[in-house]
Amino acid sequence: MADDFATAATAQTAPGAPPTLLAERYEVLGLLGAGGMGRVYRARDTQLDEIVALKMLRKELAEVPGMLERFRQEVKLARRVTHAHVVRTFDLGQHGDDHFLTMEYVDGRSLAQLLDDGPLGTDEVLRIARAVAGGLAAAHASAVMHRDLKPDNILVGNAGRIAITDF
């Protein structure tokens, strides 16, 4: 998902880029990546003055029957899980025809990106595995199942935090 990095200027002027300010609250700072459901942007919550990740649903998907409800369900399920190794989901929003959710921003890279650089050491593999297992255990204890666990959905923060995203 995070393979399509762009500067804030590029993200704001590229065709199909979101407005600079969404829902009179979220200032789009740059593109983090794109996946099957849409694009994820780094944004600043102007009301709280905090950086968040903003996941915008692709417009064509919003027109698919049941897709908006699925998007809402993603937020509702993700909010039930509270654990250090799970990305917190904050809110669901709309700006014109655009639907989005906001979640905790983890400054770092996906596990997929790290693996592209080459194999990880045994200690790092064990650290990541333990963190993922802990996050999944918390999700399962909240009756939430992650249906798309893969290296792209495991974030490795620059400060060392491991966090599962995209429930």
Residue pairs with C-beta under 8 A, 6 or more apart in sequence:
1 32
1 33
1 34
1 35
1 40
1 110
1 152
1 153
1 166
2 32
2 33
2 40
2 109
2 110
2 113
2 152
3 33
3 34
3 113
4 31
4 32
4 33
4 34
4 39
5 30
5 31
5 32
5 33
6 14
6 30
6 31
7 30
8 28
8 29
8 30
10 30
10 31
11 17
11 28
11 29
11 30
11 31
11 41
12 18
12 20
12 28
14 31
17 28
17 31
18 28
18 41
18 56
18 95
18 98
19 28
19 95
20 27
20 28
21 27
21 28
21 46
22 28
22 43
22 54
22 93
22 95
22 98
22 100
23 93
23 94
23 95
23 100
25 45
25 46
25 47
25 93
26 43
26 44
26 45
26 46
26 52
26 54
26 93
26 100
26 102
27 43
27 44
27 46
28 41
28 42
28 43
28 54
29 41
29 42
29 43
29 44
29 51
30 41
30 42
31 39
31 40
31 41
31 42
32 40
32 41
32 42
32 53
33 39
33 40
34 40
35 152
35 166
37 55
37 57
37 58
37 61
37 71
38 55
38 56
38 57
38 58
38 61
39 55
39 56
39 58
40 53
40 54
40 55
40 56
41 53
41 54
41 55
41 56
42 51
42 53
42 54
42 105
43 51
43 52
43 53
43 54
43 102
44 50
44 51
44 52
45 51
45 52
45 102
51 105
52 90
52 102
52 103
52 104
52 105
53 87
53 102
53 103
53 104
53 105
53 106
54 100
54 101
54 102
55 100
55 101
55 102
55 103
56 98
56 99
56 100
57 67
57 68
57 71
57 98
57 99
57 100
59 97
59 98
61 67
62 68
62 71
62 97
62 98
62 99
68 99
71 92
71 99
71 101
72 92
74 89
74 101
74 166
74 167
75 89
75 91
75 92
75 101
77 144
77 167
78 86
78 87
78 88
78 89
78 103
78 144
78 167
79 88
79 89
80 142
80 143
80 144
81 135
81 138
81 139
81 142
81 144
81 167
82 88
82 138
82 142
83 134
83 135
83 138
83 139
84 134
84 135
84 161
84 163
85 131
85 132
85 134
85 135
85 138
85 161
85 162
85 163
85 164
86 135
86 138
86 139
86 163
86 164
86 165
86 167
87 103
87 104
87 106
87 155
87 163
87 164
87 165
88 103
88 104
89 101
89 102
89 103
89 104
89 167
90 101
90 102
90 103
90 104
91 101
91 102
92 99
92 100
92 101
93 99
93 100
93 101
93 102
94 100
103 165
104 163
106 155
106 157
106 161
106 163
106 165
107 157
107 158
107 159
108 155
108 156
108 157
108 158
108 159
108 161
109 155
109 156
110 151
110 152
110 153
110 154
110 155
110 156
111 128
111 151
111 152
111 154
111 155
111 156
112 150
112 151
112 152
112 154
114 120
114 156
115 151
120 128
127 162
128 154
128 156
128 162
131 162
131 163
132 149
132 154
132 162
132 164
135 162
135 163
135 164
136 146
136 149
136 164
139 145
139 146
139 164
139 167
144 167
146 153
146 164
146 166
146 167
148 166
149 164
153 164
153 165
153 166
154 162
154 163
154 164
154 165
155 161
155 162
155 163
155 164
155 165
156 162
157 163
